[in-house]
Amino acid sequence: MKYNGRTVLLCIIAEALNFISAYIFLDTLHLPLFMDTIFTVAITFYCGLVPGIVVAILYNVIATLTLVMRGFTFEIYAVLFAICGVLVALTIWFFARRRENFQINTAITSLYLVLIALVSSLLAVFSGGTIDYIRYSLADLPDRMAPIKNFTDAFRDQNFPLYASCILGQLPISFLDRIVTTFSGYGVYRLMVRLFGEERW
């Protein structure tokens, strides 16, 4: 598809909504979920790989800067979590290239979404766990990373190796988060199709 002004506007809106979603669920409701990729999922389904990657990367860059503005300690490693977002966009793009597979029936669509959630969750677990391992090795994880920090510390207390603890600490939250955000993001995508029509990419 052509990356026109509407695509740019949709990406800006998706970025803003990612922040609002994450703030509501993580900071306000204190749920053990990130909820920061719902609209990354929607944009990747609707606009394709490049806009999805752009939204994923910019979210983590801007989030790192805004945390400082909110009084949290600046942590350059937080930007690395853009890798997780990029892997999510790549996973969605890989499966969504053949859109006809999502139009067979509701059961097939649901199976594809579960598969996307599982694959992106595994990628997020290993990439996020590796980033946490680097952060743990150089500095203690900030309290804001709870409950992942709590899970990781629990495995460390059981004498698991640090890297294994970081990977295992990511599992429950990343899996649940990917299930919720994948299905929610696809729902937003279907709403966008109704409102704006289908895009070709």
N, C-alpha and C positions, 0 to 999 in steps of 0.2 A: 504494500500500500504506500501511497505518498504520505510523507510526514509533513502535514500541513499545519496551519494555525490551530485547527480544531484538535489535532493530536497533541500539540504542545499544551493547549488549554486543559485537555483531559488529564494529561500527566501532572499538571500543577494541581488540579483538583484532587487527583488520586493521592498525591503526596500529602496534601493538607488533611485529607480524610484518614490516611494512615496514622498521622500524628494524633488526630482526635480519637481514633479508635484505641491506640496504644495508651493514651492518657486516661481514657475512661476506664478501660479494663485493668490496666496495670497500676496506675497511680491513684485513681479514685476508688475503684472497687477492690483493689488489691488482690485480684485473681491471679493464680499462678500460670498465667498465659502471657505471651508477648502481644499477640493480636495486632502486629504492625505490618502485616503483608496482605491483608484482605484485598486492598485496592491495587497492590502490585500484581496479585493473581488476576484480578479483573482486567487490568490494563494489558497484561500479557495475552490473555485470551482474546481481548478485543482489538488491540493495536499491533500485537506481535512482539518479537523478541527484543528489539532495540529499545522501544519505549519501556518495556518491563525492566530491562537492565538499568536504564537511566533512573527510573523511579526507585529501584532497589538501592542503587549506589548513593543517590542524593539523600535518601532517607537517613542512612547511617552517618553520612557526613554532617548533615544539618542537625541530626539528633545529638551528635557529640558536641557540637558547638552550643546548642540550646541548653544542654545539661549544665554547661559552665555558667551560662546566663542565669540558670535557676539555682546556682550555688553549689553544684556538685564539682568534684575535683576533675580537672581535665585529664582525660585518659586517651592517648592516641590509639591504643589497641582497640578501643571500641569501634573505630572506623573499619577495622578488619572484618566486622560482622557483616559488612556489605557483601562479602564473599557468600555468606549464607543466602542472602536475598538474591544474588545473581544465580546461584545454583537452583533456587526455587523457580526463577523465571525460565532458566534453561530447561528444567524438567517439564514445566507446563508447555513451553513451546514445542518440545520434542513430541509430546503426546497430542497436542492440539493442532498440529500441522494438518492432520486429516480430520477436519471438523465433522465430516459425514459420520464418523464413528460415534460422535456424541449425539447424533440425531436418530439413532436406530430405535431406541426406547429408553425409558427412565432407568430400568435395571442396568442396562449396558453403560449408560452415562454415569450412574452411581459407581459401578465397578471401576470405570476409568478414573473417576475422581478419587476413589480409595487408593488405586494404584499410584496416582500422582502424589497423594498425601504420604504414602509409604516410602516411595523413592525419595521425595524431597525431604522427608523426615530423616531418613538414614544419612543423606548428604549433609543435612543441617547438624545432625548429631556429631558426625565425625569432623566436619569443618569447625563447628562451634566448640566442640570439645578440645580440638587442637589449639584453637585460639585461647580458650580458657587455660589450657596447660601452659602456654607461653606466658599468659598474664600471671598465673599462679607462680611460675618459676621466677618471674622478675618482681612481682609485687602481689600483695594479697588482693583478692577480688573485692570490689566495693560491696557494701551491704545492700545496695540497690539491686544487685544481681540475685538476691534471695527470691524464690526458693531454690534456684539452681545451685547457689552457693551452699545452701543447707544440705541438699542432696549430695553434692560433691564432698562436703565436710564429713557427712555421715559415712561415705565409703572410705574416706581417708582414715577415719577413726577406727574402721575395721581392718586397717593395715593393707588396703588395696594400694597398688602403685598409683602415683599421682596421675599419670596419663589415663589409666583405666578409670580412676575416680572421676576425672573430668568428662570422659565419654559417657559413663554410666549415669552421671548426674544430669546429663542432657536428655536422656532417653524419655522419661515419662512426660516431661513438659513439652519437649519438641514434638513428640508424636501426637499428643492431644491438640497442641496448637496448630499443627499442620492439617489435621483432620478438620478442625473448625474453620480455619482460614481458607482452606481449599474449597470446601463446600460453600462457604459464605461468599468468597470471591467469585465463584462460578455463578452464584445467584445474582450478584451485582452485574456480572457480564451479561447474563440473560436479560436483565432489566435494561441495560444499555442498548442491547439489540432492539428491544421493543421501542425504546425512546428515540434512538438515532439511526436504526437500521444496521445491517451487518456490514462490517468492514472486511476488505480483502487484503491479505498480506502474504 
